[in-house]
């Protein structure tokens, strides 16, 4: 990997073995979107898989004319950039996107804006991101973009607007274990609207068990890069393309099955009783 950073930065730009530019946290040593790169992953794994454009056109929001997207883990802003682009490219008749980005460290976005074109930040989107950093909000006729800065579990608690879509893209359980727990996914579930769906890059058994225990229906998400699967979750199992079925439950019989760090007693039995698995 080649690197580029400046003194005092919390992140650096690296080039992965696959040739894509990506952002690396100096504190955690973790690379964001390490496979196909941030722009491709944001479009394929999050925007396309969530049917964001289609849902905006259909007006599938918690309120008429509005669709609320919680962008958990703003990072270098790739998912937010892709979501804004999807919204801004639609007609006035489509629902308006309310984009809420959660982040505790804005260093990655600041560095991505310096890099500009390499991370897709140019023209109006770059101006919007700079305004967001300066004022915490940016608004157009199509998109209302709001920044919520701080520890996620603390900043989720006071939110009151139900989410229609959640992009769950924080650092991995190794670097940020608190955001892959039953408690974290329960906090997200509390804010989920009736047709809310959640998308994340993790396909681990522990992540899926945590989601099940938090009250989500859980399914298999699209492949991306070298990942054969990712994970989707929804309030209604009918909103999942490929819900986990009873065959998946066999892995919970293994003696070394990984569980979320805050798994309660009887977690496996409770996961097996999730409504999506039937009798």
C-alpha positions as CSV (number, residue, x, y, z in Angstrom):
1,X,0.0,0.0,0.0
2,X,1.1,3.5,-0.7
3,X,0.4,6.1,1.9
4,X,-0.3,9.9,2.0
5,X,-1.1,11.8,5.2
6,X,-0.1,15.0,6.9
7,X,1.1,15.9,10.4
8,X,-1.6,15.8,13.0
9,X,-4.0,13.8,10.8
10,X,-6.1,11.0,12.3
11,X,-6.3,9.1,9.0
12,X,-4.2,8.4,6.0
13,X,-4.9,7.5,2.3
14,X,-3.7,4.1,1.3
15,X,-3.9,2.1,-1.9
16,X,-5.1,-1.5,-1.5
17,X,-3.6,-4.5,-3.2
18,X,-6.5,-4.4,-5.6
19,X,-5.5,-0.9,-6.6
20,X,-8.4,1.1,-5.0
21,X,-7.7,4.1,-2.8
22,X,-9.1,3.8,0.7
23,X,-8.9,5.6,4.1
24,X,-7.0,4.1,7.0
25,X,-7.5,5.1,10.7
26,X,-4.1,5.7,12.3
27,X,-5.6,5.0,15.8
28,X,-7.2,1.7,14.9
29,X,-5.1,0.6,12.0
30,X,-8.2,-0.3,10.1
31,X,-8.9,0.4,6.4
32,X,-12.4,1.6,5.4
33,X,-13.8,-0.3,2.4
34,X,-10.6,-2.4,2.0
35,X,-11.8,-4.5,-1.0
36,X,-13.3,-2.8,-4.0
37,X,-12.8,0.7,-2.6
38,X,-15.2,3.2,-1.1
39,X,-17.0,4.5,-4.2
40,X,-17.9,1.1,-5.6
41,X,-18.8,-0.4,-2.2
42,X,-21.0,2.6,-1.4
43,X,-23.0,2.3,-4.6
44,X,-23.3,-1.5,-4.8
45,X,-23.5,-2.6,-1.2
46,X,-25.5,0.3,0.2
47,X,-27.4,2.5,-2.3
48,X,-28.2,-0.2,-4.9
49,X,-29.0,-3.0,-2.4
50,X,-31.2,-0.7,-0.4
51,X,-33.1,0.3,-3.5
52,X,-32.7,3.9,-2.4
53,X,-33.6,5.4,-5.8
54,X,-36.6,3.2,-6.1
55,X,-37.8,3.9,-2.6
56,X,-37.5,7.7,-3.1
57,X,-39.4,7.5,-6.4
58,X,-42.1,5.4,-4.8
59,X,-42.2,7.7,-1.8
60,X,-41.7,4.8,0.7
61,X,-41.0,7.0,3.7
62,X,-42.2,7.3,7.2
63,X,-44.0,10.5,6.2
64,X,-45.4,11.4,2.8
65,X,-42.7,13.1,0.7
66,X,-39.8,12.2,3.0
67,X,-37.4,9.2,3.4
68,X,-35.1,9.1,6.4
69,X,-31.7,7.4,6.0
70,X,-29.4,6.9,9.0
71,X,-25.8,6.8,7.8
72,X,-24.0,5.2,10.7
73,X,-20.2,5.7,10.4
74,X,-19.8,8.7,8.1
75,X,-16.1,8.1,7.7
76,X,-14.8,9.6,4.5
77,X,-18.4,10.2,3.4
78,X,-18.6,7.6,0.6
79,X,-22.0,6.2,1.6
80,X,-23.4,9.7,2.2
81,X,-22.0,10.9,-1.1
82,X,-23.6,8.0,-3.0
83,X,-26.9,8.5,-1.2
84,X,-26.9,12.3,-1.9
85,X,-26.1,11.6,-5.6
86,X,-29.0,9.2,-5.9
87,X,-31.4,11.8,-4.4
88,X,-30.1,14.8,-6.3
89,X,-30.5,13.0,-9.6
90,X,-34.2,12.4,-9.2
91,X,-37.1,14.6,-10.1
92,X,-39.0,17.0,-7.8
93,X,-41.8,14.4,-7.6
94,X,-39.6,12.0,-5.7
95,X,-39.6,11.9,-1.9
96,X,-37.0,14.2,-0.3
97,X,-34.1,12.5,1.3
98,X,-33.4,13.2,5.0
99,X,-29.8,12.0,5.4
100,X,-28.5,11.8,9.0
101,X,-24.8,11.0,9.3
102,X,-23.3,9.8,12.6
103,X,-19.6,10.1,13.3
104,X,-17.2,10.7,16.2
105,X,-14.1,11.6,14.2
106,X,-14.3,13.8,11.2
107,X,-10.7,13.4,10.2
108,X,-11.4,10.9,7.4
109,X,-13.9,13.2,5.7
110,X,-11.6,16.2,6.0
111,X,-8.8,14.3,4.4
112,X,-11.0,12.9,1.7
113,X,-12.1,16.5,0.8
114,X,-8.4,17.4,0.5
115,X,-7.9,14.5,-1.9
116,X,-11.0,15.6,-3.9
117,X,-11.5,13.7,-7.1
118,X,-9.9,10.5,-5.7
119,X,-12.8,10.1,-3.3
120,X,-15.5,11.5,-5.5
121,X,-15.5,14.9,-3.7
122,X,-15.7,17.7,-6.4
123,X,-18.1,20.5,-7.3
124,X,-21.4,20.8,-5.5
125,X,-21.0,17.6,-3.4
126,X,-17.7,18.9,-2.0
127,X,-19.3,22.3,-1.2
128,X,-22.1,20.5,0.6
129,X,-19.7,18.4,2.7
130,X,-17.7,21.5,3.7
131,X,-20.9,23.2,4.7
132,X,-21.9,20.2,6.7
133,X,-18.5,20.3,8.6
134,X,-18.9,24.0,9.2
135,X,-22.5,24.2,10.2
136,X,-23.6,20.6,10.9
137,X,-26.3,20.8,8.2
138,X,-26.7,21.3,4.4
139,X,-29.9,21.5,2.5
140,X,-31.0,21.5,-1.1
141,X,-34.5,21.1,-2.7
142,X,-33.9,17.3,-2.8
143,X,-31.8,16.5,0.2
144,X,-31.5,17.6,3.9
145,X,-28.2,16.4,5.2
146,X,-27.5,16.6,9.0
147,X,-24.4,15.7,11.0
148,X,-24.7,14.1,14.4
149,X,-21.2,14.0,16.0
150,X,-20.2,11.9,19.0
151,X,-20.4,8.4,20.4
152,X,-23.0,6.6,18.5
153,X,-24.9,5.0,21.4
154,X,-25.1,8.4,23.1
155,X,-26.2,10.3,20.0
156,X,-28.8,7.7,18.9
157,X,-30.6,7.8,22.2
158,X,-32.1,11.3,21.7
159,X,-33.2,10.8,18.1
160,X,-36.9,10.7,17.6
161,X,-37.4,10.5,13.8
162,X,-38.0,6.9,12.6
163,X,-35.5,5.6,10.1
164,X,-36.6,4.1,6.8
165,X,-33.1,2.8,5.9
166,X,-30.0,2.4,8.0
167,X,-26.5,2.0,6.6
168,X,-24.5,0.3,9.4
169,X,-20.9,0.9,8.5
170,X,-18.7,1.6,11.6
171,X,-15.3,0.0,12.0
172,X,-15.3,-3.8,12.6
173,X,-16.0,-5.5,15.9
174,X,-12.3,-5.8,16.4
175,X,-11.8,-2.0,16.3
176,X,-15.2,-0.9,17.6
177,X,-16.8,-3.8,19.5
178,X,-19.5,-1.7,21.2
179,X,-21.3,-1.1,17.9
180,X,-21.8,-4.8,17.1
181,X,-23.7,-5.7,20.2
182,X,-27.3,-6.6,21.1
183,X,-27.5,-3.2,22.8
184,X,-26.3,-1.3,19.7
185,X,-28.7,-3.1,17.3
186,X,-31.5,-2.7,19.9
187,X,-30.9,1.1,19.9
188,X,-31.2,1.1,16.1
189,X,-34.3,-1.1,16.3
190,X,-36.0,1.4,18.6
191,X,-35.6,4.0,15.8
192,X,-36.8,1.8,13.0
193,X,-39.9,2.7,11.1
194,X,-42.3,0.0,10.0
195,X,-40.6,-0.6,6.6
196,X,-37.1,0.1,7.9
197,X,-34.2,-2.1,6.5
198,X,-30.6,-2.1,7.7
199,X,-27.5,-3.0,5.6
200,X,-24.0,-3.9,6.8
201,X,-20.8,-5.4,5.4
202,X,-20.5,-7.9,8.2
203,X,-21.7,-11.5,7.6
204,X,-20.4,-12.9,10.9
205,X,-22.6,-15.2,13.0
206,X,-22.1,-13.0,16.0
207,X,-23.5,-10.0,14.1
208,X,-26.5,-11.9,12.8
209,X,-27.3,-13.3,16.3
210,X,-27.0,-9.8,17.8
211,X,-29.5,-8.5,15.2
212,X,-31.9,-11.4,15.8
213,X,-31.8,-10.8,19.6
214,X,-32.4,-7.1,19.0
215,X,-35.7,-7.9,17.3
216,X,-34.7,-7.6,13.6
217,X,-35.5,-10.1,10.9
218,X,-32.2,-11.0,9.4
219,X,-31.1,-12.0,5.9
220,X,-28.2,-12.6,3.5
221,X,-26.9,-9.5,1.8
222,X,-25.2,-9.2,-1.6
223,X,-21.6,-10.2,-2.2
224,X,-19.0,-7.5,-2.6
225,X,-15.4,-7.8,-3.5
226,X,-14.0,-10.9,-1.7
227,X,-17.0,-11.1,0.6
228,X,-19.3,-13.9,-0.5
229,X,-22.1,-12.5,1.7
230,X,-23.0,-9.4,3.7
231,X,-26.0,-8.9,5.9
232,X,-29.4,-7.3,5.6
233,X,-32.0,-6.8,8.4
234,X,-35.5,-5.5,8.4
235,X,-38.5,-4.9,10.7
236,X,-40.6,-7.1,8.5
237,X,-39.2,-10.4,7.2
238,X,-41.2,-9.8,4.0
239,X,-38.8,-6.9,3.1
240,X,-35.8,-9.3,3.0
241,X,-34.8,-10.8,-0.4
242,X,-33.0,-13.8,1.2
243,X,-34.0,-14.2,4.9
244,X,-32.0,-16.6,7.0
245,X,-33.8,-19.9,7.2
246,X,-33.8,-22.9,9.5
247,X,-30.8,-24.4,7.7
248,X,-28.7,-21.5,8.9
249,X,-29.6,-22.4,12.5
250,X,-27.4,-25.5,12.3
251,X,-24.3,-23.3,12.8
252,X,-25.6,-22.3,16.2
253,X,-25.2,-26.0,17.4
254,X,-21.4,-25.7,17.1
255,X,-19.7,-25.6,20.5
256,X,-17.5,-22.7,19.5
257,X,-20.3,-20.6,17.9
258,X,-19.3,-16.9,18.1
259,X,-21.8,-14.7,20.0
260,X,-22.1,-11.0,20.6
261,X,-20.2,-9.8,23.6
262,X,-23.4,-8.9,25.5
263,X,-25.3,-12.0,24.6
264,X,-27.7,-12.8,27.4
265,X,-28.1,-16.2,29.0
266,X,-30.0,-18.6,26.6
267,X,-29.0,-16.4,23.6
268,X,-28.9,-19.3,21.2
269,X,-32.3,-20.6,22.3
270,X,-33.7,-17.2,21.9
271,X,-32.2,-16.7,18.5
272,X,-33.7,-20.0,17.4
273,X,-37.2,-18.7,18.4
274,X,-37.0,-15.6,16.2
275,X,-40.4,-15.4,14.3
276,X,-38.7,-15.7,10.9
277,X,-37.8,-19.4,11.6
278,X,-41.4,-20.4,12.2
279,X,-42.2,-23.5,14.2
